[in-house]
Amino acid sequence: MINKVISGAEEAVADIQDGATLMLGGFGLCGIPENSISALLNKGVKGLTCISNNAGVDDFGIGLMLKTKQVKKMISSYVGENKEFERQLLSGELEVELIPQGTLAERIRAGGAGIPAFFTPAGVGTEVAEGKEIQEFDGKKYVRESWLKADFAIIKAWKGDTAGNLIFKGTAQNFSPMMAAAGKITIAEVEELVPAGSLDPAQIHTPGIYVQRIFQGKNYEKRIEQRTISKPIAAVESTASTPTQTGQGLDKNQIAKRIAREVKDGYYVNLGIGIPTLVANYIPDGINVVLQSENGLLGIGPFPTENKVDPDLINAGKQTVTVLDGSALFSSAESFAMIRGGHVDLTILGAMEVSENGDIANWKIPGKMVKGMGGAMDLVASAENIIVAMQHVNKAGESKLLKTCSLPITGLRCVKKIVTELAVLEVMPEGGFKLLERAPGISVEQIKAATEGKLIIEGEIPEMEI
């Protein structure tokens, strides 16, 4: 058996030169190759193109290389809370190509599988599709995307053997299996390195054929981006019993509780970041659902107690979670195959704006703020049932339910229902927001005043139960 073991991170990156293209595994801070990133920092290599879902945070992960100006270009899906990444993007100091998360995963998978191009629905009708070929299949439009490959793929696994076979733990798998195949040279750092033959061949996630160099890493910090622990049930319920201020609308927990009533027994549900993640707290008794997270988890459990926090188990919002009996863990490519393939029954996500035609904008404000589209473009392009949790008006009191979206589009004619602090509304096929319910103490006139788009009112509008 071929032995691929090297001495450590310094040897692993020794031949990486200025201007190289690197793929770096990880989702948020989960599963990032800490030792290799430190070695790249020490080496001082510059002009790098880094392909990674995001760039860590300001003071950890790829964020450290952004600070030292070693990165020339980022190819990512999400900026997130990395302020330096966002600053360099907005100032033009850093070249950035933002790609829908599922497209990013599939482009990497295609690169490793020798498939130069493919078609996906994600991004049709948005700036992501500008200048690209569009074709129609079975009455639906798809955009052509090309493979991604790299000079070096740098990934991190839980266990590996001397032949380069890898096993990942929890949601730390994410992009790493696809990246391993898409790099000319793949470097794997592992928490535990064992002799060939020590691992069960049936448990291997990444076969050694894809790995050229492997070493056992040292002193893993395994930082947690959003350390989230469970609260007593009584404390959760008390936040959503009645509106905090009569006539002022719902708080975020109450919005989540109202949306939870839309979930049906047997649903597979994807929850976006922010308010949607709270929906899991309010699934009605007797309703059995399976929650899917696009970073590679089917069967999300509650937030952990303090003693059960695991940095290798996070959701799409980078929050620590648990897994339920019957859960499954997989790569990001597998996750988005579920989404694009129409296997998810309901998607709940946030928005900055929604138009009366059901268009949604939720990923950037040009010149001011760029968070990235993450998995949203894939979700809205593929899901049949999309519910939006959002604020009805912005901080200036201006409507966010519009005739047409003023911000860059995430998806066209995709939103089916909206729950805001003021109301529950259905987006009608012919256009317009049909008012279904109003929040306790909120009048129809208040909702009219807060809605720029066409508002359809039929009969007496009931007050929602919270």
C-alpha positions as CSV (number, residue, x, y, z in Angstrom):
1,M,0.0,0.0,0.0
2,I,1.3,3.5,-0.9
3,N,2.4,5.5,2.1
4,K,1.4,9.2,1.8
5,V,2.4,10.4,5.2
6,I,4.5,13.6,5.5
7,S,6.0,15.3,8.6
8,G,3.5,18.1,9.1
9,A,1.9,21.2,7.7
10,E,5.1,23.0,6.8
11,E,6.2,20.2,4.5
12,A,2.6,19.9,3.2
13,V,2.6,23.5,1.8
14,A,6.3,23.9,1.1
15,D,5.8,23.8,-2.7
16,I,2.8,26.1,-2.8
17,Q,3.9,29.2,-4.8
18,D,2.6,32.7,-5.2
19,G,-0.4,32.9,-7.5
20,A,-1.6,29.3,-6.7
21,T,-5.2,28.3,-6.7
22,L,-6.3,26.6,-3.5
23,M,-9.4,24.9,-2.4
24,L,-9.9,25.0,1.4
25,G,-12.5,22.8,3.1
26,G,-14.8,23.9,5.8
27,F,-18.2,25.5,6.4
28,G,-17.9,28.5,8.7
29,L,-15.2,27.3,11.1
30,C,-16.4,23.7,11.1
31,G,-13.9,21.4,9.5
32,I,-11.3,24.0,8.4
33,P,-7.7,22.9,8.0
34,E,-6.3,24.9,10.8
35,N,-2.7,23.6,10.7
36,S,-2.3,24.1,7.0
37,I,-3.7,27.7,7.1
38,S,-1.2,28.5,9.9
39,A,1.6,27.1,7.7
40,L,0.5,29.2,4.8
41,L,0.5,32.3,7.0
42,N,4.0,31.6,8.1
43,K,5.2,30.8,4.6
44,G,3.9,34.2,3.5
45,V,2.8,33.0,0.0
46,K,0.8,35.7,-1.8
47,G,-1.5,36.3,-4.7
48,L,-3.6,33.3,-3.9
49,T,-7.0,32.4,-5.3
50,C,-9.0,30.7,-2.6
51,I,-12.0,28.5,-3.3
52,S,-14.0,28.0,-0.1
53,N,-17.6,28.3,1.0
54,N,-16.6,31.3,3.1
55,A,-13.5,32.9,4.6
56,G,-13.7,32.0,8.2
57,V,-14.0,35.0,10.5
58,D,-11.8,38.1,10.9
59,D,-9.3,36.5,13.3
60,F,-9.5,32.8,12.4
61,G,-9.3,30.6,9.3
62,I,-8.9,32.1,5.9
63,G,-9.8,35.5,7.5
64,L,-6.2,35.6,8.8
65,M,-4.8,35.4,5.3
66,L,-7.2,38.2,4.2
67,K,-5.7,40.4,6.9
68,T,-2.2,39.8,5.7
69,K,-3.3,40.4,2.1
70,Q,-2.1,37.0,0.9
71,V,-5.4,36.4,-1.0
72,K,-5.9,38.0,-4.4
73,K,-9.3,36.4,-5.1
74,M,-12.0,34.6,-3.2
75,I,-14.5,32.2,-4.9
76,S,-17.2,31.7,-2.3
77,S,-20.9,31.5,-1.6
78,Y,-21.0,33.4,1.7
79,V,-19.4,36.4,3.3
80,G,-21.3,36.1,6.5
81,E,-20.0,38.0,9.6
82,N,-16.4,38.4,8.3
83,K,-16.2,42.2,8.3
84,E,-12.7,42.3,6.7
85,F,-13.9,40.1,3.8
86,E,-16.9,42.4,3.3
87,R,-14.7,45.5,3.6
88,Q,-12.2,44.3,1.0
89,L,-15.0,43.2,-1.3
90,L,-16.8,46.6,-1.1
91,S,-13.6,48.6,-1.5
92,G,-12.4,46.6,-4.5
93,E,-9.2,45.5,-2.8
94,L,-10.2,41.8,-3.2
95,E,-11.5,40.1,-6.3
96,V,-14.6,38.1,-5.3
97,E,-16.8,35.7,-7.3
98,L,-19.9,34.8,-5.3
99,I,-21.6,31.6,-6.3
100,P,-24.8,29.9,-5.0
101,Q,-23.7,27.4,-2.5
102,G,-25.1,24.4,-4.3
103,T,-23.6,25.5,-7.5
104,L,-20.2,25.9,-5.8
105,A,-20.4,22.4,-4.4
106,E,-21.5,21.0,-7.8
107,R,-18.8,22.9,-9.7
108,I,-16.2,21.4,-7.4
109,R,-17.7,18.0,-7.7
110,A,-17.7,18.3,-11.5
111,G,-14.1,19.3,-11.5
112,G,-13.1,16.2,-9.6
113,A,-15.4,14.0,-11.8
114,G,-14.1,15.3,-15.1
115,I,-17.4,17.0,-16.1
116,P,-16.6,20.3,-17.7
117,A,-20.1,21.8,-17.5
118,F,-23.7,21.3,-16.3
119,F,-27.0,23.1,-16.1
120,T,-28.7,24.2,-12.8
121,P,-31.8,26.2,-12.0
122,A,-30.0,28.2,-9.3
123,G,-29.4,31.8,-10.2
124,V,-31.7,32.0,-13.3
125,G,-33.1,35.6,-13.5
126,T,-30.3,37.0,-11.2
127,E,-27.0,38.6,-11.8
128,V,-25.4,35.2,-11.3
129,A,-26.7,34.2,-14.7
130,E,-25.6,37.3,-16.6
131,G,-23.5,36.4,-19.6
132,K,-24.1,32.7,-19.2
133,E,-26.0,30.3,-21.5
134,I,-29.6,29.6,-20.5
135,Q,-31.5,26.6,-21.8
136,E,-34.9,25.3,-21.1
137,F,-35.6,21.7,-20.0
138,D,-39.1,20.4,-19.4
139,G,-40.5,23.9,-19.4
140,K,-38.0,25.3,-16.8
141,K,-35.0,27.5,-17.4
142,Y,-31.5,26.5,-16.4
143,V,-28.1,28.2,-16.4
144,R,-24.9,26.6,-17.6
145,E,-22.1,26.4,-15.1
146,S,-18.5,25.1,-15.5
147,W,-16.3,23.0,-13.4
148,L,-13.8,24.2,-10.7
149,K,-10.4,22.7,-10.2
150,A,-7.4,23.8,-8.2
151,D,-3.6,23.4,-7.9
152,F,-4.0,22.3,-4.3
153,A,-7.0,21.1,-2.3
154,I,-6.4,21.5,1.5
155,I,-8.9,19.7,3.7
156,K,-9.2,18.4,7.2
157,A,-10.7,15.0,8.4
158,W,-11.3,13.3,11.7
159,K,-9.5,10.1,10.9
160,G,-7.2,9.0,8.1
161,D,-4.8,6.2,7.4
162,T,-1.4,6.1,5.8
163,A,-2.9,5.3,2.4
164,G,-4.9,8.6,2.5
165,N,-8.3,7.1,3.2
166,L,-10.4,9.6,5.2
167,I,-13.4,9.6,7.6
168,F,-15.1,12.9,8.6
169,K,-17.0,13.6,11.8
170,G,-20.4,15.2,12.0
171,T,-21.0,18.1,9.7
172,A,-17.3,18.7,9.2
173,Q,-17.6,16.8,5.9
174,N,-19.2,19.7,4.0
175,F,-17.1,20.5,0.9
176,S,-14.0,18.5,1.6
177,P,-14.8,15.2,-0.2
178,M,-15.5,17.0,-3.5
179,M,-12.4,19.2,-3.0
180,A,-10.2,16.2,-2.5
181,A,-11.0,15.0,-6.0
182,A,-10.8,18.4,-7.6
183,G,-7.2,19.3,-6.5
184,K,-4.1,18.4,-8.6
185,I,-2.5,17.8,-5.2
186,T,-4.7,17.1,-2.2
187,I,-3.3,17.7,1.3
188,A,-5.3,16.1,4.1
189,E,-4.7,17.0,7.8
190,V,-6.3,14.7,10.3
191,E,-7.0,14.6,14.0
192,E,-6.0,10.9,14.1
193,L,-3.6,9.1,11.7
194,V,-3.6,5.3,11.8
195,P,-1.9,2.5,9.8
196,A,-3.5,1.3,6.6
197,G,-6.0,-1.5,7.5
198,S,-7.1,0.1,10.7
199,L,-10.2,1.8,9.3
200,D,-13.3,-0.1,8.2
201,P,-13.3,0.2,4.3
202,A,-17.1,0.5,4.4
203,Q,-16.9,3.6,6.6
204,I,-14.5,5.6,4.3
205,H,-15.9,8.9,3.1
206,T,-13.0,9.8,0.8
207,P,-10.8,7.1,-0.8
208,G,-7.1,7.5,-0.7
209,I,-6.8,7.8,-4.5
210,Y,-7.8,11.4,-4.1
211,V,-5.2,12.2,-1.4
212,Q,-1.5,12.8,-2.1
213,R,-0.3,14.0,1.3
214,I,-1.5,13.3,4.8
215,F,-0.4,14.3,8.2
216,Q,-1.7,14.4,11.8
217,G,-2.4,17.9,12.8
218,K,-1.6,19.4,16.2
219,N,-3.4,21.5,18.8
220,Y,-6.8,21.9,17.0
221,E,-8.6,24.9,18.4
222,K,-11.9,24.0,16.6
223,R,-13.5,27.3,17.3
224,I,-17.3,27.6,17.3
225,E,-18.8,30.5,15.4
226,Q,-22.2,30.5,17.0
227,R,-22.1,28.6,20.3
228,T,-25.8,28.0,20.8
229,I,-27.2,26.0,23.8
230,S,-30.7,24.9,24.7
231,K,-33.0,26.8,26.9
232,P,-35.5,25.4,29.3
233,I,-38.9,24.8,27.5
234,A,-40.6,27.1,29.9
235,A,-38.3,29.9,29.0
236,V,-38.8,29.4,25.3
237,E,-42.6,29.3,25.7
238,S,-42.7,32.4,27.7
239,T,-41.2,34.4,24.9
240,A,-44.0,33.6,22.5
241,S,-47.1,33.6,24.6
242,T,-48.5,37.0,23.7
243,P,-47.3,40.0,21.7
244,T,-44.7,42.0,23.7
245,Q,-46.6,45.2,23.0
246,T,-50.2,45.1,21.9
247,G,-50.6,46.7,18.5
248,Q,-46.9,46.6,17.8
249,G,-46.9,43.3,16.0
250,L,-45.1,40.0,16.6
251,D,-41.5,39.5,17.8
252,K,-39.2,37.0,16.0
253,N,-40.2,34.1,18.2
254,Q,-43.9,34.7,17.5
255,I,-43.3,34.9,13.8
256,A,-41.5,31.5,14.0
257,K,-44.4,30.1,16.1
258,R,-46.9,31.2,13.5
259,I,-44.9,29.7,10.7
260,A,-44.6,26.4,12.5
261,R,-48.3,25.9,12.0
262,E,-47.7,25.7,8.3
263,V,-45.6,22.6,8.7
264,K,-47.3,19.3,7.9
265,D,-46.8,15.8,9.3
266,G,-44.1,13.9,7.4
267,Y,-42.5,17.0,5.8
268,Y,-38.8,17.3,5.1
269,V,-38.1,21.0,5.9
270,N,-35.1,23.3,5.2
271,L,-34.7,26.1,7.7
272,G,-32.7,29.2,6.6
273,I,-30.6,31.2,9.0
274,G,-32.1,33.8,11.4
275,I,-35.8,33.6,12.4
276,P,-36.4,30.4,10.4
277,T,-34.1,28.4,12.7
278,L,-36.5,29.3,15.6
279,V,-39.3,27.5,13.9
280,A,-37.9,24.2,15.2
281,N,-38.9,25.3,18.7
282,Y,-42.6,25.5,17.9
283,I,-43.4,22.4,15.8
284,P,-46.9,21.4,17.1
285,D,-47.2,18.2,19.1
286,G,-48.0,15.2,17.0
287,I,-46.4,16.6,13.9
288,N,-43.3,14.6,12.8
289,V,-40.9,16.5,10.6
290,V,-37.3,16.0,9.5
291,L,-35.2,19.2,9.4
292,Q,-32.5,19.5,6.7
293,S,-29.5,21.7,6.8
294,E,-27.6,22.4,3.6
295,N,-24.2,21.9,5.2
296,G,-24.8,18.2,5.3
297,L,-27.3,17.1,8.0
298,L,-30.7,15.5,7.8
299,G,-32.5,15.2,11.1
300,I,-31.4,18.3,13.1
301,G,-32.1,18.0,16.8
302,P,-32.4,20.7,19.5
303,F,-29.6,22.9,20.5
304,P,-27.3,21.0,22.8
305,T,-26.9,21.5,26.6
306,E,-23.5,23.0,27.5
307,N,-21.9,19.6,28.2
308,K,-23.0,18.3,24.8
309,V,-21.7,21.1,22.6
310,D,-19.8,19.6,19.6
311,P,-17.8,21.9,17.2
312,D,-18.3,19.3,14.5
313,L,-22.1,19.5,14.6
314,I,-23.5,22.8,13.3
315,N,-26.4,23.9,11.2
316,A,-26.5,26.3,8.2
317,G,-26.4,29.2,10.6
318,K,-23.1,27.9,12.1
319,Q,-25.1,27.2,15.4
320,T,-24.2,24.2,17.5
321,V,-26.9,21.5,17.2
322,T,-27.6,17.9,18.0
323,V,-28.8,15.0,15.8
324,L,-31.9,12.9,16.3
325,D,-32.3,9.2,16.0
326,G,-32.4,8.3,12.3
327,S,-30.3,11.3,11.2
328,A,-27.9,11.2,8.3
329,L,-24.7,13.1,7.6
330,F,-23.3,13.8,4.1
331,S,-21.4,16.2,1.9
332,S,-22.6,19.6,0.6
333,A,-23.0,18.1,-2.9
334,E,-25.3,15.4,-1.6
335,S,-27.3,18.0,0.4
336,F,-28.0,20.2,-2.7
337,A,-28.8,17.1,-4.8
338,M,-31.7,16.7,-2.3
339,I,-32.7,20.3,-2.7
340,R,-32.4,20.5,-6.5
341,G,-34.0,17.1,-6.9
342,G,-37.2,18.4,-5.2
343,H,-36.9,16.1,-2.2
344,V,-37.5,18.9,0.3
345,D,-41.1,19.6,1.0
346,L,-40.9,23.1,2.5
347,T,-38.3,25.8,2.7
348,I,-38.5,28.7,5.2
349,L,-36.1,31.6,4.8
350,G,-35.6,35.3,5.5
351,A,-35.8,38.2,3.0
352,M,-34.9,41.8,2.7
353,E,-37.7,42.4,0.1
354,V,-40.4,40.4,-1.6
355,S,-42.3,41.6,-4.7
356,E,-46.0,41.2,-5.4
357,N,-45.1,38.6,-8.0
358,G,-43.2,36.5,-5.4
359,D,-39.7,37.6,-6.3
360,I,-37.3,37.6,-3.4
361,A,-34.2,39.6,-2.6
362,N,-32.1,38.6,0.4
363,W,-28.4,38.6,-0.2
364,K,-26.9,42.1,-0.7
365,I,-27.4,45.9,-0.7
366,P,-25.1,47.2,-3.4
367,G,-22.3,49.3,-2.1
368,K,-23.4,48.9,1.5
369,M,-23.7,45.3,2.5
370,V,-22.9,41.9,1.0
371,K,-23.6,38.7,2.9
372,G,-23.6,36.4,-0.1
373,M,-26.4,34.2,-1.3
374,G,-25.3,31.0,0.4
375,G,-27.8,28.3,-0.3
376,A,-30.7,30.6,-0.9
377,M,-30.6,30.7,-4.7
378,D,-30.6,27.0,-4.9
379,L,-33.4,26.7,-2.4
380,V,-35.7,29.2,-4.1
381,A,-35.0,27.8,-7.6
382,S,-35.9,24.3,-6.6
383,A,-38.5,24.2,-3.7
384,E,-42.2,24.0,-4.5
385,N,-43.3,25.6,-1.2
386,I,-41.4,28.6,0.1
387,I,-42.4,30.6,3.2
388,V,-40.6,33.8,4.0
389,A,-40.1,35.1,7.6
390,M,-39.4,38.8,7.5
391,Q,-40.1,42.3,8.8
392,H,-42.9,44.1,7.0
393,V,-41.1,47.5,7.1
394,N,-37.5,48.6,7.4
395,K,-36.0,50.7,10.2
396,A,-37.2,53.8,8.4
397,G,-40.8,52.5,8.3
398,E,-40.7,51.8,4.5
399,S,-42.4,48.8,3.1
400,K,-40.4,45.7,2.3
401,L,-43.4,44.1,0.4
402,L,-43.1,45.9,-2.9
403,K,-44.4,46.1,-6.4
404,T,-41.0,45.2,-7.6
405,C,-37.8,44.4,-5.7
406,S,-35.3,47.2,-5.7
407,L,-32.4,45.0,-4.5
408,P,-30.6,42.3,-6.5
409,I,-32.9,39.3,-7.0
410,T,-32.3,36.0,-5.3
411,G,-35.1,34.2,-7.2
412,L,-38.1,34.9,-9.4
413,R,-41.8,34.2,-8.7
414,C,-41.0,31.7,-6.0
415,V,-42.4,32.9,-2.7
416,K,-45.8,31.3,-1.7
417,K,-46.5,32.8,1.7
418,I,-45.1,35.5,4.0
419,V,-45.3,35.9,7.8
420,T,-44.3,39.3,9.1
421,E,-44.7,41.1,12.4
422,L,-48.0,42.5,11.1
423,A,-49.6,39.8,9.0
424,V,-49.8,36.5,7.2
425,L,-50.0,36.9,3.4
426,E,-50.2,34.6,0.4
427,V,-48.6,35.6,-2.9
428,M,-51.2,35.0,-5.5
429,P,-50.3,33.3,-8.9
430,E,-51.6,36.4,-10.8
431,G,-49.7,38.7,-8.5
432,G,-50.5,40.6,-5.3
433,F,-50.4,39.9,-1.6
434,K,-53.6,38.3,-0.3
435,L,-54.1,39.2,3.4
436,L,-55.0,36.1,5.4
437,E,-54.5,37.1,9.0
438,R,-53.4,40.1,11.0
439,A,-51.3,40.2,14.1
440,P,-53.0,40.7,17.4
441,G,-53.9,44.4,17.8
442,I,-52.9,45.3,14.3
443,S,-55.6,46.8,12.0
444,V,-56.1,46.2,8.3
445,E,-55.4,49.9,7.8
446,Q,-52.0,49.6,9.4
447,I,-51.2,46.7,7.1
448,K,-52.4,48.7,4.1
449,A,-50.1,51.6,5.1
450,A,-47.1,49.2,5.4
451,T,-47.6,47.5,2.1
452,E,-46.4,49.1,-1.1
453,G,-47.3,46.2,-3.4
454,K,-50.8,45.2,-4.4
455,L,-52.7,44.1,-1.2
456,I,-55.7,41.9,-1.7
457,I,-58.4,42.0,1.0
458,E,-61.4,39.7,0.9
459,G,-64.0,39.9,3.6
460,E,-63.3,40.1,7.3
461,I,-59.6,39.5,8.1
462,P,-59.2,37.3,11.3
463,E,-56.7,38.1,14.0
464,M,-54.1,35.3,14.2
465,E,-53.7,33.1,17.2
466,I,-50.4,33.1,18.9
